[in-house]
Amino acid sequence: MAIYLKTDRPKCSTRKVFVRMRAPYRGFKDSSTVSTIVRRAVEKSGLITPTKGAHLLRHSLAIGMLRKGASMVEIGELLRHRSPNSTEIYAKVNIEGLRSIVRIWPGKEGAI
């Protein structure tokens, strides 16, 4: 995403992240356009993903941040979740990450 913003996104006055690649450079007509672009790219790639629309971008960002050590609060703030419960789904997805921080219960050898 940072590379897109630094090098690929056309210079324009709109604050929208995704803009048309041909002049006039402006945001898309509605939010479903981004979902359509992502869905087509996922289908073309042959990837099997839990979601196929724009939510996949948010999900990928959150999982990447979690794997690099970001806190659930940081992820929730970036994704603009109103409730911490909305961010909890990403903890459930990262089972291996959770296993790496779990402690064995005293007296229970090999509990994992």
TORPA-4810 file (N, C-alpha, C, O; in nm, 3 decimals):
<nodes>
NODE_1_0.082_-0.118_0.000_0.000_0.000_0.000_0.087_0.125_0.000_0.060_0.220_-0.073_M
NODE_2_0.192_0.124_0.080_0.279_0.242_0.086_0.346_0.269_-0.048_0.362_0.384_-0.088_A
NODE_3_0.384_0.163_-0.118_0.447_0.179_-0.250_0.348_0.244_-0.346_0.384_0.335_-0.421_I
NODE_4_0.225_0.197_-0.343_0.121_0.256_-0.429_0.107_0.405_-0.400_0.104_0.487_-0.493_Y
NODE_5_0.099_0.440_-0.274_0.080_0.581_-0.238_0.201_0.666_-0.276_0.185_0.782_-0.316_L
NODE_6_0.321_0.610_-0.262_0.443_0.687_-0.292_0.475_0.697_-0.440_0.519_0.802_-0.488_K
NODE_7_0.452_0.588_-0.514_0.502_0.586_-0.652_0.396_0.569_-0.760_0.414_0.620_-0.870_T
NODE_8_0.288_0.501_-0.732_0.192_0.466_-0.837_0.067_0.554_-0.841_0.011_0.576_-0.948_D
NODE_9_0.025_0.604_-0.727_-0.097_0.684_-0.723_-0.073_0.818_-0.792_0.022_0.888_-0.759_R
NODE_10_-0.159_0.853_-0.888_-0.142_0.982_-0.956_-0.153_1.098_-0.857_-0.228_1.090_-0.759_P
NODE_11_-0.081_1.204_-0.881_-0.088_1.325_-0.799_-0.224_1.391_-0.823_-0.261_1.419_-0.937_K
NODE_12_-0.298_1.413_-0.716_-0.429_1.477_-0.728_-0.471_1.534_-0.593_-0.409_1.505_-0.491_C
NODE_13_-0.575_1.613_-0.594_-0.616_1.682_-0.472_-0.711_1.600_-0.384_-0.730_1.635_-0.268_S
NODE_14_-0.770_1.494_-0.436_-0.864_1.416_-0.356_-0.792_1.343_-0.242_-0.677_1.303_-0.257_T
NODE_15_-0.860_1.328_-0.131_-0.803_1.256_-0.016_-0.837_1.106_-0.023_-0.793_1.030_0.064_R
NODE_16_-0.911_1.065_-0.122_-0.943_0.923_-0.135_-0.815_0.847_-0.170_-0.732_0.896_-0.246_K
NODE_17_-0.801_0.727_-0.115_-0.680_0.647_-0.137_-0.674_0.598_-0.281_-0.573_0.615_-0.348_V
NODE_18_-0.782_0.539_-0.327_-0.783_0.482_-0.461_-0.847_0.580_-0.558_-0.957_0.629_-0.535_F
NODE_19_-0.776_0.607_-0.667_-0.825_0.700_-0.769_-0.809_0.637_-0.907_-0.737_0.539_-0.924_V
NODE_20_-0.878_0.696_-1.003_-0.866_0.651_-1.142_-0.722_0.668_-1.188_-0.653_0.761_-1.144_R
NODE_21_-0.676_0.580_-1.275_-0.539_0.589_-1.325_-0.529_0.676_-1.450_-0.418_0.703_-1.498_M
NODE_22_-0.642_0.721_-1.502_-0.645_0.812_-1.617_-0.714_0.941_-1.577_-0.806_0.940_-1.495_R
NODE_23_-0.670_1.050_-1.635_-0.731_1.180_-1.606_-0.877_1.177_-1.647_-0.911_1.112_-1.746_A
NODE_24_-0.961_1.243_-1.578_-0.934_1.321_-1.457_-0.914_1.230_-1.336_-0.991_1.136_-1.315_P
NODE_25_-0.811_1.257_-1.259_-0.778_1.176_-1.142_-0.872_1.212_-1.028_-0.861_1.319_-0.969_Y
NODE_26_-0.962_1.122_-0.998_-1.057_1.142_-0.890_-1.094_1.007_-0.832_-1.064_0.902_-0.890_R
NODE_27_-1.159_1.011_-0.717_-1.203_0.887_-0.654_-1.307_0.816_-0.739_-1.368_0.876_-0.828_G
NODE_28_-1.328_0.690_-0.712_-1.426_0.613_-0.785_-1.568_0.661_-0.754_-1.592_0.726_-0.653_F
NODE_29_-1.659_0.627_-0.842_-1.798_0.670_-0.829_-1.859_0.624_-0.697_-1.925_0.701_-0.628_K
NODE_30_-1.835_0.498_-0.662_-1.885_0.448_-0.533_-1.790_0.341_-0.479_-1.698_0.297_-0.549_D
NODE_31_-1.812_0.302_-0.355_-1.720_0.210_-0.287_-1.719_0.069_-0.347_-1.623_-0.004_-0.327_S
NODE_32_-1.822_0.032_-0.418_-1.826_-0.103_-0.475_-1.722_-0.122_-0.586_-1.689_-0.235_-0.619_S
NODE_33_-1.671_-0.014_-0.643_-1.572_-0.024_-0.749_-1.445_-0.092_-0.700_-1.389_-0.177_-0.770_T
NODE_34_-1.399_-0.056_-0.581_-1.279_-0.118_-0.525_-1.304_-0.267_-0.503_-1.219_-0.350_-0.534_V
NODE_35_-1.419_-0.301_-0.450_-1.452_-0.442_-0.428_-1.453_-0.520_-0.559_-1.405_-0.633_-0.564_S
NODE_36_-1.506_-0.461_-0.665_-1.509_-0.526_-0.795_-1.368_-0.549_-0.848_-1.338_-0.657_-0.900_T
NODE_37_-1.281_-0.451_-0.835_-1.142_-0.463_-0.881_-1.070_-0.573_-0.804_-1.001_-0.656_-0.864_I
NODE_38_-1.087_-0.575_-0.672_-1.020_-0.678_-0.589_-1.075_-0.815_-0.624_-0.998_-0.910_-0.640_V
NODE_39_-1.207_-0.828_-0.635_-1.268_-0.958_-0.667_-1.215_-1.012_-0.799_-1.180_-1.130_-0.808_R
NODE_40_-1.209_-0.928_-0.901_-1.159_-0.972_-1.033_-1.013_-1.015_-1.025_-0.973_-1.114_-1.086_R
NODE_41_-0.933_-0.940_-0.950_-0.790_-0.974_-0.937_-0.773_-1.107_-0.864_-0.688_-1.187_-0.902_A
NODE_42_-0.852_-1.129_-0.759_-0.843_-1.256_-0.683_-0.885_-1.372_-0.773_-0.819_-1.476_-0.775_V
NODE_43_-0.993_-1.356_-0.846_-1.039_-1.463_-0.935_-0.936_-1.493_-1.043_-0.909_-1.609_-1.074_E
NODE_44_-0.878_-1.389_-1.100_-0.777_-1.405_-1.205_-0.651_-1.475_-1.152_-0.587_-1.552_-1.224_K
NODE_45_-0.616_-1.447_-1.027_-0.496_-1.505_-0.969_-0.512_-1.652_-0.933_-0.413_-1.725_-0.924_S
NODE_46_-0.637_-1.696_-0.914_-0.661_-1.834_-0.874_-0.646_-1.856_-0.724_-0.656_-1.970_-0.678_G
NODE_47_-0.623_-1.750_-0.647_-0.610_-1.763_-0.503_-0.744_-1.802_-0.441_-0.850_-1.762_-0.489_L
NODE_48_-0.735_-1.880_-0.336_-0.855_-1.915_-0.260_-0.850_-1.833_-0.133_-0.763_-1.852_-0.049_I
NODE_49_-0.945_-1.741_-0.119_-0.946_-1.650_-0.005_-1.081_-1.656_0.065_-1.182_-1.689_0.002_T
NODE_50_-1.085_-1.623_0.196_-1.211_-1.627_0.268_-1.310_-1.521_0.218_-1.432_-1.541_0.222_P
NODE_51_-1.258_-1.409_0.171_-1.342_-1.305_0.113_-1.282_-1.266_-0.021_-1.164_-1.291_-0.046_T
NODE_52_-1.361_-1.204_-0.105_-1.311_-1.171_-0.237_-1.322_-1.022_-0.271_-1.282_-0.982_-0.380_K
NODE_53_-1.374_-0.942_-0.182_-1.391_-0.800_-0.210_-1.288_-0.713_-0.140_-1.181_-0.761_-0.101_G
NODE_54_-1.322_-0.587_-0.124_-1.231_-0.490_-0.064_-1.196_-0.526_0.080_-1.091_-0.486_0.130_A
NODE_55_-1.284_-0.599_0.148_-1.254_-0.640_0.286_-1.125_-0.721_0.292_-1.057_-0.722_0.394_H
NODE_56_-1.093_-0.789_0.184_-0.969_-0.868_0.179_-0.847_-0.779_0.203_-0.750_-0.824_0.264_L
NODE_57_-0.850_-0.655_0.156_-0.738_-0.563_0.178_-0.725_-0.530_0.326_-0.615_-0.532_0.380_L
NODE_58_-0.836_-0.500_0.392_-0.834_-0.469_0.535_-0.788_-0.590_0.614_-0.707_-0.578_0.707_R
NODE_59_-0.839_-0.707_0.578_-0.804_-0.831_0.648_-0.654_-0.860_0.633_-0.587_-0.894_0.730_H
NODE_60_-0.601_-0.846_0.513_-0.459_-0.871_0.487_-0.371_-0.774_0.564_-0.269_-0.813_0.620_S
NODE_61_-0.411_-0.648_0.568_-0.336_-0.548_0.643_-0.334_-0.583_0.792_-0.228_-0.579_0.855_L
NODE_62_-0.449_-0.617_0.847_-0.457_-0.649_0.989_-0.373_-0.772_1.024_-0.301_-0.771_1.124_A
NODE_63_-0.381_-0.875_0.945_-0.304_-0.997_0.972_-0.154_-0.968_0.961_-0.075_-1.015_1.043_I
NODE_64_-0.114_-0.892_0.859_0.027_-0.856_0.845_0.078_-0.777_0.964_0.188_-0.801_1.013_G
NODE_65_-0.002_-0.683_1.011_0.037_-0.604_1.129_0.048_-0.692_1.252_0.142_-0.678_1.331_M
NODE_66_-0.047_-0.784_1.268_-0.046_-0.874_1.383_0.080_-0.960_1.383_0.143_-0.980_1.487_L
NODE_67_0.116_-1.011_1.266_0.236_-1.095_1.255_0.364_-1.017_1.283_0.464_-1.075_1.325_R
NODE_68_0.361_-0.886_1.261_0.480_-0.804_1.287_0.480_-0.744_1.427_0.566_-0.662_1.460_K
NODE_69_0.383_-0.784_1.508_0.384_-0.743_1.648_0.295_-0.627_1.686_0.303_-0.580_1.800_G
NODE_70_0.212_-0.579_1.597_0.121_-0.469_1.632_0.019_-0.518_1.734_-0.020_-0.635_1.734_A
NODE_71_-0.022_-0.429_1.821_-0.123_-0.465_1.921_-0.262_-0.461_1.860_-0.283_-0.400_1.755_S
NODE_72_-0.355_-0.526_1.926_-0.493_-0.525_1.879_-0.550_-0.382_1.882_-0.631_-0.346_1.797_M
NODE_73_-0.506_-0.303_1.979_-0.551_-0.164_1.987_-0.503_-0.086_1.866_-0.579_-0.010_1.806_V
NODE_74_-0.375_-0.104_1.829_-0.321_-0.034_1.711_-0.396_-0.073_1.584_-0.430_0.011_1.501_E
NODE_75_-0.421_-0.202_1.569_-0.492_-0.251_1.451_-0.633_-0.193_1.448_-0.679_-0.148_1.343_I
NODE_76_-0.701_-0.196_1.561_-0.836_-0.142_1.569_-0.842_0.006_1.535_-0.935_0.052_1.469_G
NODE_77_-0.741_0.081_1.582_-0.737_0.225_1.552_-0.717_0.249_1.403_-0.784_0.333_1.343_E
NODE_78_-0.625_0.174_1.343_-0.598_0.192_1.201_-0.720_0.156_1.116_-0.752_0.225_1.019_L
NODE_79_-0.787_0.048_1.153_-0.905_0.004_1.077_-1.031_0.083_1.116_-1.138_0.064_1.060_L
NODE_80_-1.015_0.172_1.214_-1.123_0.258_1.262_-1.241_0.179_1.316_-1.357_0.212_1.292_R
NODE_81_-1.209_0.072_1.391_-1.313_-0.004_1.456_-1.365_0.075_1.576_-1.286_0.131_1.653_H
NODE_82_-1.493_0.080_1.592_-1.553_0.151_1.706_-1.542_0.069_1.833_-1.534_0.123_1.943_R
NODE_83_-1.543_-0.061_1.817_-1.540_-0.152_1.932_-1.421_-0.246_1.923_-1.390_-0.297_1.815_S
NODE_84_-1.354_-0.271_2.037_-1.244_-0.370_2.036_-1.291_-0.508_1.992_-1.212_-0.586_1.940_P
NODE_85_-1.420_-0.538_2.012_-1.473_-0.669_1.970_-1.462_-0.688_1.819_-1.449_-0.801_1.772_N
NODE_86_-1.466_-0.580_1.743_-1.456_-0.589_1.598_-1.316_-0.634_1.555_-1.300_-0.694_1.449_S
NODE_87_-1.218_-0.605_1.636_-1.079_-0.638_1.603_-1.043_-0.780_1.649_-0.945_-0.837_1.601_T
NODE_88_-1.120_-0.836_1.740_-1.087_-0.967_1.797_-1.080_-1.078_1.693_-1.009_-1.177_1.715_E
NODE_89_-1.149_-1.065_1.582_-1.148_-1.170_1.480_-1.006_-1.199_1.432_-0.975_-1.313_1.397_I
NODE_90_-0.920_-1.098_1.430_-0.784_-1.116_1.381_-0.699_-1.196_1.479_-0.603_-1.261_1.438_Y
NODE_91_-0.731_-1.194_1.607_-0.661_-1.277_1.705_-0.697_-1.424_1.683_-0.612_-1.511_1.696_A
NODE_92_-0.822_-1.450_1.649_-0.866_-1.587_1.626_-0.800_-1.645_1.502_-0.772_-1.765_1.497_K
NODE_93_-0.775_-1.564_1.403_-0.716_-1.610_1.278_-0.570_-1.649_1.297_-0.522_-1.742_1.233_V
NODE_94_-0.499_-1.579_1.385_-0.355_-1.599_1.401_-0.325_-1.703_1.509_-0.264_-1.670_1.611_N
NODE_95_-0.367_-1.827_1.487_-0.350_-1.934_1.585_-0.201_-1.958_1.614_-0.163_-1.973_1.730_I
NODE_96_-0.117_-1.962_1.511_0.027_-1.985_1.532_0.088_-1.873_1.617_0.172_-1.899_1.703_E
NODE_97_0.046_-1.750_1.592_0.095_-1.639_1.672_0.054_-1.653_1.817_0.133_-1.622_1.907_G
NODE_98_-0.067_-1.699_1.841_-0.113_-1.720_1.978_-0.037_-1.834_2.044_-0.006_-1.826_2.163_L
NODE_99_-0.007_-1.939_1.969_0.070_-2.051_2.026_0.209_-2.008_2.070_0.265_-2.062_2.166_R
NODE_100_0.266_-1.911_1.999_0.402_-1.869_2.033_0.409_-1.792_2.164_0.517_-1.777_2.221_S
NODE_101_0.296_-1.742_2.214_0.299_-1.665_2.338_0.231_-1.737_2.455_0.235_-1.687_2.568_I
NODE_102_0.170_-1.851_2.429_0.101_-1.924_2.534_0.201_-1.985_2.633_0.312_-2.023_2.595_V
NODE_103_0.161_-1.993_2.756_0.243_-2.057_2.859_0.179_-2.190_2.897_0.056_-2.200_2.905_R
NODE_104_0.261_-2.289_2.921_0.210_-2.419_2.965_0.164_-2.403_3.109_0.234_-2.345_3.191_I
NODE_105_0.046_-2.457_3.138_-0.008_-2.448_3.272_0.082_-2.526_3.368_0.120_-2.639_3.338_W
NODE_106_0.116_-2.467_3.483_0.204_-2.537_3.579_0.150_-2.675_3.613_0.033_-2.692_3.646_P
NODE_107_0.239_-2.774_3.604_0.201_-2.910_3.637_0.142_-2.988_3.522_0.112_-3.106_3.537_G
NODE_108_0.126_-2.927_3.408_0.070_-2.995_3.290_0.175_-2.997_3.182_0.174_-2.909_3.096_K
NODE_109_0.263_-3.091_3.182_0.370_-3.101_3.081_0.309_-3.131_2.944_0.219_-3.214_2.930_E
NODE_110_0.360_-3.062_2.847_0.316_-3.086_2.708_0.169_-3.059_2.684_0.104_-3.132_2.608_G
NODE_111_0.115_-2.957_2.748_-0.028_-2.929_2.739_-0.071_-2.879_2.601_-0.191_-2.877_2.572_A
NODE_112_0.021_-2.840_2.518_-0.020_-2.783_2.389_-0.022_-2.888_2.282_-0.054_-2.858_2.167_I
</nodes>
